[in-house]
Amino acid sequence: MRLSRNRDFVLFQLGQLLSTAGSSLSTIAYPLLVLALTGSPAQAGVVSFARLLPAPLLALPAGVLSDRFDRRRIMLTSDAVRAVAIAALALVVWRTNVFWPIPLFAFVEGAGDTFFYAGLGGVLRSVVPPAALPTAVSVQQGRVAVVGIVGPPAGGALFAVARALPFGIDALSYAFSFAAISAMRTPFQQQRERRPLHIRADLAEGFRFLWTQPFLRATSFFYAVGNFTIPAFLFVVLVVARRHGLTGGEIGILLALFSACILVGSLLGGAARRRLSLRAVVMLEAYSGLLAVLFLIVPNVYLLLGTLLPLAFVLPITDSYVIAHRLAATPDRLLGRAEAARLTIVRTAAPLGSLLAGVLLSATSARIAVAVLLVVTLGEAVYATAVTALRSPPPLEEAV
């Protein structure tokens, strides 16, 4: 069956399209709001840190719950919590000009994200046949990229109209996600026996499985570095653009160019997989990030963004390889815990990237901030070159 005729896949992607669109509005509105209230890149970095912090803190319990209980109910609860939190934030932004509630609500939204995404892999495995997983991942990456093109400029423009408006729309978008998931018919997990809950043993089983799979272990560490550097580079773009006097809408257009390249990469993902090995794609991603060294010579925000665009093009191609094989290689009964173990590794570094970038931009200069990030990127490239497990993924047919 073609994915376009797969009712539950289409329904899920539609709900996530609207939800991701709302999140893209608030993603740019968060730093713009903090910069407007405080003028401090460091405090903007704190809010980004707070939004990303729940992933490493809560991924493990979220994974255990995803394997033990009904994934659909967990995801619906997550949508409801995020909708209430962001609606409350919109009200606070509308009525006051205080900073302290912003990181608190950002943390709650991030917690909802963590529990929601703990079940995401189970949804894809349930509604998509194993052989179609690479295509499904490309479709998903393309959906995210389309939102990334439209969302940042729209978020910046809506923020200019009213600071609370992007957050209000984001809250509404979670309601659409709730409705789409409620309407899906396919169970989100296989039938499993009821067993006593032993959190330590369950978590250990997830980590053990991840650690004994060389491909899953290697890609987890590779993605961890990317989750540290890529958001940090884009945060530098945002702050430097703001210092150069660009408006929120203009900054949104800059970030949309990054998403446009992700969209192109996702559309060409199938052709790229037919012509390039996984190792070749990983090498392209690892070394294209080093192009940002040109910013050290000419510290221009447009040049910095331009050096990041080749990386944006390669990202969805890498994902279409890695995510599909990762999901197929993991038994359903372990999917939540194995993904939780992976997310703990991958996303522990994510909040630190934006936080470090904000501190460096406040205390030093954009050149120094980019130089530090380039050192980390170089380490990633060396690791990707040396590790043998990234040279070939486990076959989809054998991994299922």
PyMOL commands that set and color helices and strands:
alter all, ss='L'
color gray80, all
select helices_A, chain A and resi 3-5+7-38+41-52+54-68+71-95+101-118+120-127+130-161+165-183+199-212+214-243+248-267+269-275+278-297+301-329+332-348+350-363+366-386+388-391+396-399
alter helices_A, ss='H'
color red, helices_A
deselect
rebuild
show_as cartoon
